[in-house]
Amino acid sequence: QVQLVESGGGLVQPGDSLRLSCAASGSIFSINAMGWYRQPPGKRRELVAAMTSDGSTKYADAVKGRFTISRDNAKNTGYLQMNSLKPEDTAVYYCNADVGYSGSYYGPYDYWGQGTQVTVSS
């Protein structure tokens, strides 16, 4: 059973940066594809960024140019670098990943983390 554990959330001011991490365990295979989702208070969960098995990426329009998704296969960890944070980025952020090859599929994938809170407020 694959387990994903997010970390790196917190309370920051507008304009600050955060880097979220998603560490995978419980599988002999590495993260092959992953996505980051967020759920703002009172709203539906939405895709923020995704990276396919082939390394292609896509981003929500609201975060393009500010957020960057990446992964470190050696550490079996994925990341979401968030710069120039805005109050509207406040949400619970979830990691979503797969350990099997899925080609150009952008998700959602089989495994989810428990979520980490990001609050942007002055």
Secondary structure, 3 states (H helix, E strand, C coil): CCEEEEECCEEECCCCCEEEEEEEECCCCCCCEEEEEEECCCCCCEEEEEECCCCCEEECCCCCCCEEEEEECCCCEEEEEECCCCHHHCEEEEEEEECCCCCCCCCCCCEEECCEEEEECC
